[in-house]
Amino acid sequence: MGPKPILTLAGLVAFVAPDAAPQELEALAGELRHTYASYDNINIQVFHDIETARNYAELGKSSPEHLVLSISKHKHSERDKMIRLVDGVVIEVR
């Protein structure tokens, strides 16, 4: 049995303007998903509050009320989702 393959991961935390339109967020989701398509695993979290984004990036502390976009791909579970969040309501982006 040979060595296990090395899996790749793209992780990104981003900030968008609080007044970003739904269409802009969905376009951003598509662009980011396309940009990182070659990675086995993707974890991208986009917030509409810069301090929340900074806290998540530096301390791993999340504030769900400020999360507006999440892009995740996981090779082993075959999860591949882009979701937009509006007041805690999940809307799948495709």
C-alpha positions as CSV (number, residue, x, y, z in Angstrom):
1,M,0.0,0.0,0.0
2,G,1.5,3.3,-1.1
3,P,1.5,6.7,0.7
4,K,-1.8,8.5,1.2
5,P,-2.4,11.3,-1.2
6,I,-2.0,14.8,0.1
7,L,-5.3,16.7,0.1
8,T,-5.3,20.5,-0.6
9,L,-7.2,23.1,1.3
10,A,-8.2,26.6,0.5
11,G,-9.2,28.6,3.6
12,L,-10.3,32.2,3.3
13,V,-12.0,34.8,5.5
14,A,-13.4,37.9,3.8
15,F,-15.3,41.1,4.4
16,V,-17.9,42.7,2.2
17,A,-19.8,45.9,2.6
18,P,-22.8,45.7,4.8
19,D,-25.1,46.8,2.0
20,A,-23.8,44.2,-0.6
21,A,-26.8,43.2,-2.7
22,P,-27.8,39.5,-2.9
23,Q,-26.8,39.4,-6.6
24,E,-23.4,40.7,-5.7
25,L,-23.0,38.1,-3.0
26,E,-24.1,35.3,-5.3
27,A,-21.7,36.5,-8.0
28,L,-18.9,36.6,-5.4
29,A,-19.7,33.1,-4.3
30,G,-19.5,31.8,-7.9
31,E,-16.2,33.6,-8.5
32,L,-14.6,32.3,-5.3
33,R,-15.8,28.8,-6.0
34,H,-14.4,28.9,-9.5
35,T,-11.1,30.4,-8.4
36,Y,-10.5,27.6,-5.8
37,A,-12.1,24.7,-7.8
38,S,-8.9,22.8,-8.1
39,Y,-8.6,22.4,-4.3
40,D,-9.9,19.2,-2.6
41,N,-11.3,21.1,0.3
42,I,-12.5,24.7,0.6
43,N,-13.6,26.7,3.6
44,I,-14.5,30.3,2.8
45,Q,-16.4,32.5,5.2
46,V,-17.6,36.0,4.2
47,F,-18.8,38.5,6.8
48,H,-20.4,41.9,6.5
49,D,-18.6,43.3,9.6
50,I,-14.8,43.7,9.4
51,E,-14.2,43.2,13.1
52,T,-16.1,39.9,13.0
53,A,-14.1,38.8,10.0
54,R,-10.9,39.7,11.8
55,N,-11.9,37.9,15.0
56,Y,-12.8,34.8,13.0
57,A,-9.5,34.9,11.1
58,E,-7.3,35.6,14.1
59,L,-9.1,33.8,16.9
60,G,-11.5,31.4,15.3
61,K,-14.4,33.2,17.0
62,S,-17.5,33.3,14.8
63,S,-20.5,35.6,15.0
64,P,-23.2,34.0,12.9
65,E,-25.3,37.1,12.7
66,H,-22.6,38.8,10.6
67,L,-22.0,35.8,8.3
68,V,-23.4,36.4,4.9
69,L,-21.7,33.8,2.7
70,S,-20.2,30.4,3.2
71,I,-18.5,28.2,0.6
72,S,-17.4,24.7,1.6
73,K,-16.2,21.7,-0.3
74,H,-15.1,18.5,1.4
75,K,-13.7,15.8,-0.8
76,H,-14.4,12.8,1.5
77,S,-18.0,13.6,2.3
78,E,-18.6,15.0,-1.2
79,R,-20.0,18.2,0.3
80,D,-19.9,21.1,-2.1
81,K,-22.1,24.0,-1.0
82,M,-22.4,27.7,-1.5
83,I,-24.9,29.3,0.9
84,R,-26.0,32.9,1.5
85,L,-27.3,33.8,4.9
86,V,-30.0,36.4,5.5
87,D,-30.9,37.0,9.1
88,G,-29.9,33.4,9.9
89,V,-31.9,31.9,7.0
90,V,-29.9,29.7,4.7
91,I,-30.3,30.2,0.9
92,E,-28.4,27.8,-1.3
93,V,-26.5,29.5,-4.2
94,R,-26.1,27.8,-7.5
